[in-house]
């Protein structure tokens, strides 16, 4: 049986923490930033935990 390949698009978007949780970047920070207030863009900084409903699907794509 061949090895499963990691889904490369998923591996670029998600990071696994040391405890095995999944982190993701927040949406809305890529473009059309001029019309967004500074407060909004600051709020979208950093990473957020992946919802528990999405985690199994993402782990499967990552090969975990």
N, CA, C and O atoms as a GROMACS GRO file, in nm:
protein
  256
    1UNK      N    1   0.084  -0.119   0.000
    1UNK     CA    2   0.000   0.000   0.000
    1UNK      C    3   0.089   0.125   0.000
    1UNK      O    4   0.178   0.136   0.084
    2UNK      N    5   0.067   0.220  -0.092
    2UNK     CA    6   0.154   0.337  -0.099
    2UNK      C    7   0.129   0.434   0.016
    2UNK      O    8   0.022   0.435   0.076
    3UNK      N    9   0.229   0.514   0.044
    3UNK     CA   10   0.216   0.615   0.149
    3UNK      C   11   0.115   0.721   0.106
    3UNK      O   12   0.097   0.747  -0.013
    4UNK      N   13   0.050   0.783   0.204
    4UNK     CA   14  -0.039   0.895   0.174
    4UNK      C   15   0.044   1.020   0.155
    4UNK      O   16   0.141   1.042   0.227
    5UNK      N   17   0.008   1.101   0.058
    5UNK     CA   18   0.078   1.226   0.034
    5UNK      C   19   0.012   1.338   0.113
    5UNK      O   20  -0.111   1.344   0.126
    6UNK      N   21   0.095   1.427   0.164
    6UNK     CA   22   0.046   1.546   0.233
    6UNK      C   23  -0.016   1.640   0.132
    6UNK      O   24   0.041   1.661   0.025
    7UNK      N   25  -0.131   1.696   0.163
    7UNK     CA   26  -0.194   1.797   0.078
    7UNK      C   27  -0.116   1.927   0.096
    7UNK      O   28  -0.124   1.990   0.201
    8UNK      N   29  -0.041   1.968  -0.007
    8UNK     CA   30   0.053   2.079   0.006
    8UNK      C   31  -0.016   2.212   0.033
    8UNK      O   32   0.037   2.295   0.106
    9UNK      N   33  -0.135   2.232  -0.025
    9UNK     CA   34  -0.206   2.356   0.003
    9UNK      C   35  -0.245   2.368   0.149
    9UNK      O   36  -0.239   2.476   0.208
   10UNK      N   37  -0.283   2.254   0.207
   10UNK     CA   38  -0.320   2.252   0.349
   10UNK      C   39  -0.198   2.273   0.436
   10UNK      O   40  -0.205   2.344   0.537
   11UNK      N   41  -0.085   2.212   0.400
   11UNK     CA   42   0.035   2.221   0.483
   11UNK      C   43   0.089   2.363   0.488
   11UNK      O   44   0.155   2.401   0.584
   12UNK      N   45   0.061   2.443   0.384
   12UNK     CA   46   0.105   2.582   0.383
   12UNK      C   47   0.014   2.671   0.467
   12UNK      O   48   0.055   2.777   0.513
   13UNK      N   49  -0.110   2.628   0.488
   13UNK     CA   50  -0.208   2.712   0.557
   13UNK      C   51  -0.221   2.685   0.706
   13UNK      O   52  -0.267   2.771   0.781
   14UNK      N   53  -0.181   2.566   0.750
   14UNK     CA   54  -0.201   2.527   0.889
   14UNK      C   55  -0.070   2.483   0.953
   14UNK      O   56   0.016   2.426   0.886
   15UNK      N   57  -0.056   2.512   1.083
   15UNK     CA   58   0.060   2.467   1.158
   15UNK      C   59   0.011   2.385   1.277
   15UNK      O   60  -0.094   2.413   1.335
   16UNK      N   61   0.087   2.283   1.312
   16UNK     CA   62   0.052   2.196   1.424
   16UNK      C   63   0.137   2.238   1.544
   16UNK      O   64   0.258   2.252   1.532
   17UNK      N   65   0.072   2.258   1.658
   17UNK     CA   66   0.144   2.296   1.780
   17UNK      C   67   0.209   2.173   1.841
   17UNK      O   68   0.188   2.061   1.796
   18UNK      N   69   0.288   2.196   1.943
   18UNK     CA   70   0.355   2.086   2.011
   18UNK      C   71   0.259   1.990   2.075
   18UNK      O   72   0.288   1.871   2.089
   19UNK      N   73   0.143   2.039   2.115
   19UNK     CA   74   0.042   1.953   2.178
   19UNK      C   75  -0.052   1.890   2.077
   19UNK      O   76  -0.141   1.814   2.115
   20UNK      N   77  -0.033   1.921   1.947
   20UNK     CA   78  -0.113   1.858   1.843
   20UNK      C   79  -0.234   1.938   1.798
   20UNK      O   80  -0.313   1.890   1.716
   21UNK      N   81  -0.249   2.060   1.851
   21UNK     CA   82  -0.359   2.144   1.806
   21UNK      C   83  -0.323   2.210   1.674
   21UNK      O   84  -0.205   2.220   1.639
   22UNK      N   85  -0.423   2.253   1.600
   22UNK     CA   86  -0.402   2.316   1.470
   22UNK      C   87  -0.423   2.467   1.482
   22UNK      O   88  -0.518   2.513   1.546
   23UNK      N   89  -0.332   2.543   1.420
   23UNK     CA   90  -0.342   2.688   1.418
   23UNK      C   91  -0.357   2.734   1.274
   23UNK      O   92  -0.305   2.671   1.182
   24UNK      N   93  -0.429   2.846   1.256
   24UNK     CA   94  -0.448   2.902   1.122
   24UNK      C   95  -0.438   3.053   1.129
   24UNK      O   96  -0.460   3.114   1.234
   25UNK      N   97  -0.404   3.114   1.016
   25UNK     CA   98  -0.406   3.259   1.006
   25UNK      C   99  -0.550   3.305   0.994
   25UNK      O  100  -0.637   3.232   0.946
   26UNK      N  101  -0.575   3.427   1.039
   26UNK     CA  102  -0.710   3.480   1.028
   26UNK      C  103  -0.734   3.535   0.887
   26UNK      O  104  -0.642   3.587   0.823
   27UNK      N  105  -0.856   3.523   0.839
   27UNK     CA  106  -0.891   3.571   0.706
   27UNK      C  107  -0.910   3.722   0.707
   27UNK      O  108  -0.940   3.781   0.811
   28UNK      N  109  -0.894   3.783   0.591
   28UNK     CA  110  -0.925   3.925   0.577
   28UNK      C  111  -0.806   4.017   0.590
   28UNK      O  112  -0.826   4.138   0.605
   29UNK      N  113  -0.682   3.966   0.584
   29UNK     CA  114  -0.564   4.050   0.598
   29UNK      C  115  -0.481   4.056   0.471
   29UNK      O  116  -0.368   4.106   0.474
   30UNK      N  117  -0.533   4.007   0.359
   30UNK     CA  118  -0.452   3.996   0.238
   30UNK      C  119  -0.464   4.118   0.146
   30UNK      O  120  -0.363   4.169   0.097
   31UNK      N  121  -0.583   4.164   0.123
   31UNK     CA  122  -0.600   4.275   0.027
   31UNK      C  123  -0.724   4.355   0.065
   31UNK      O  124  -0.796   4.319   0.158
   32UNK      N  125  -0.747   4.463  -0.008
   32UNK     CA  126  -0.855   4.559   0.020
   32UNK      C  127  -0.844   4.609   0.165
   32UNK      O  128  -0.942   4.612   0.239
   33UNK      N  129  -0.721   4.648   0.203
   33UNK     CA  130  -0.696   4.689   0.341
   33UNK      C  131  -0.721   4.838   0.363
   33UNK      O  132  -0.741   4.880   0.477
   34UNK      N  133  -0.720   4.917   0.257
   34UNK     CA  134  -0.736   5.061   0.274
   34UNK      C  135  -0.870   5.098   0.336
   34UNK      O  136  -0.878   5.189   0.417
   35UNK      N  137  -0.975   5.026   0.298
   35UNK     CA  138  -1.108   5.059   0.350
   35UNK      C  139  -1.134   4.998   0.487
   35UNK      O  140  -1.232   5.033   0.552
   36UNK      N  141  -1.047   4.908   0.531
   36UNK     CA  142  -1.063   4.850   0.665
   36UNK      C  143  -0.993   4.938   0.766
   36UNK      O  144  -0.884   4.990   0.739
   37UNK      N  145  -1.055   4.955   0.880
   37UNK     CA  146  -0.996   5.041   0.982
   37UNK      C  147  -0.874   4.972   1.044
   37UNK      O  148  -0.860   4.850   1.038
   38UNK      N  149  -0.787   5.054   1.103
   38UNK     CA  150  -0.668   5.000   1.168
   38UNK      C  151  -0.706   4.907   1.282
   38UNK      O  152  -0.636   4.809   1.310
   39UNK      N  153  -0.816   4.937   1.346
   39UNK     CA  154  -0.862   4.852   1.455
   39UNK      C  155  -0.895   4.711   1.405
   39UNK      O  156  -0.863   4.612   1.470
   40UNK      N  157  -0.958   4.704   1.288
   40UNK     CA  158  -0.994   4.575   1.231
   40UNK      C  159  -0.870   4.498   1.190
   40UNK      O  160  -0.859   4.379   1.220
   41UNK      N  161  -0.776   4.563   1.122
   41UNK     CA  162  -0.656   4.492   1.076
   41UNK      C  163  -0.571   4.446   1.193
   41UNK      O  164  -0.509   4.341   1.186
   42UNK      N  165  -0.567   4.524   1.300
   42UNK     CA  166  -0.493   4.479   1.420
   42UNK      C  167  -0.562   4.358   1.483
   42UNK      O  168  -0.496   4.266   1.530
   43UNK      N  169  -0.694   4.359   1.484
   43UNK     CA  170  -0.767   4.248   1.542
   43UNK      C  171  -0.743   4.118   1.466
   43UNK      O  172  -0.749   4.010   1.524
   44UNK      N  173  -0.715   4.130   1.336
   44UNK     CA  174  -0.694   4.012   1.254
   44UNK      C  175  -0.549   3.962   1.256
   44UNK      O  176  -0.516   3.867   1.184
   45UNK      N  177  -0.464   4.022   1.336
   45UNK     CA  178  -0.325   3.976   1.346
   45UNK      C  179  -0.319   3.842   1.418
   45UNK      O  180  -0.410   3.805   1.492
   46UNK      N  181  -0.211   3.770   1.394
   46UNK     CA  182  -0.184   3.648   1.468
   46UNK      C  183  -0.263   3.529   1.418
   46UNK      O  184  -0.329   3.534   1.314
   47UNK      N  185  -0.254   3.423   1.495
   47UNK     CA  186  -0.318   3.297   1.456
   47UNK      C  187  -0.434   3.265   1.549
   47UNK      O  188  -0.448   3.321   1.658
   48UNK      N  189  -0.516   3.174   1.502
   48UNK     CA  190  -0.634   3.132   1.576
   48UNK      C  191  -0.642   2.980   1.570
   48UNK      O  192  -0.593   2.918   1.476
   49UNK      N  193  -0.703   2.921   1.670
   49UNK     CA  194  -0.720   2.775   1.671
   49UNK      C  195  -0.825   2.735   1.568
   49UNK      O  196  -0.922   2.808   1.545
   50UNK      N  197  -0.804   2.620   1.506
   50UNK     CA  198  -0.901   2.566   1.410
   50UNK      C  199  -1.020   2.512   1.489
   50UNK      O  200  -1.002   2.453   1.596
   51UNK      N  201  -1.141   2.530   1.438
   51UNK     CA  202  -1.259   2.482   1.507
   51UNK      C  203  -1.257   2.329   1.516
   51UNK      O  204  -1.202   2.261   1.430
   52UNK      N  205  -1.316   2.278   1.622
   52UNK     CA  206  -1.309   2.133   1.646
   52UNK      C  207  -1.381   2.052   1.539
   52UNK      O  208  -1.351   1.935   1.519
   53UNK      N  209  -1.478   2.115   1.469
   53UNK     CA  210  -1.548   2.044   1.362
   53UNK      C  211  -1.462   2.029   1.238
   53UNK      O  212  -1.476   1.931   1.164
   54UNK      N  213  -1.372   2.124   1.213
   54UNK     CA  214  -1.286   2.119   1.094
   54UNK      C  215  -1.158   2.041   1.118
   54UNK      O  216  -1.095   1.996   1.022
   55UNK      N  217  -1.117   2.026   1.243
   55UNK     CA  218  -0.986   1.967   1.274
   55UNK      C  219  -0.967   1.826   1.216
   55UNK      O  220  -0.860   1.802   1.159
   56UNK      N  221  -1.062   1.733   1.227
   56UNK     CA  222  -1.038   1.599   1.172
   56UNK      C  223  -1.012   1.599   1.022
   56UNK      O  224  -0.927   1.524   0.974
   57UNK      N  225  -1.085   1.682   0.948
   57UNK     CA  226  -1.068   1.689   0.803
   57UNK      C  227  -0.929   1.742   0.768
   57UNK      O  228  -0.864   1.692   0.676
   58UNK      N  229  -0.884   1.846   0.840
   58UNK     CA  230  -0.754   1.904   0.812
   58UNK      C  231  -0.643   1.808   0.851
   58UNK      O  232  -0.542   1.798   0.781
   59UNK      N  233  -0.660   1.738   0.962
   59UNK     CA  234  -0.559   1.640   1.003
   59UNK      C  235  -0.544   1.529   0.900
   59UNK      O  236  -0.434   1.480   0.875
   60UNK      N  237  -0.655   1.489   0.840
   60UNK     CA  238  -0.649   1.386   0.737
   60UNK      C  239  -0.571   1.436   0.616
   60UNK      O  240  -0.491   1.362   0.558
   61UNK      N  241  -0.594   1.562   0.577
   61UNK     CA  242  -0.520   1.620   0.465
   61UNK      C  243  -0.372   1.634   0.495
   61UNK      O  244  -0.289   1.623   0.405
   62UNK      N  245  -0.339   1.659   0.622
   62UNK     CA  246  -0.199   1.674   0.661
   62UNK      C  247  -0.131   1.538   0.682
   62UNK      O  248  -0.009   1.531   0.695
   63UNK      N  249  -0.210   1.433   0.686
   63UNK     CA  250  -0.153   1.301   0.707
   63UNK      C  251  -0.126   1.271   0.853
   63UNK      O  252  -0.035   1.194   0.884
   64UNK      N  253  -0.203   1.332   0.944
   64UNK     CA  254  -0.185   1.309   1.088
   64UNK      C  255  -0.281   1.205   1.140
   64UNK      O  256  -0.280   1.174   1.259
   0.00000   0.00000   0.00000
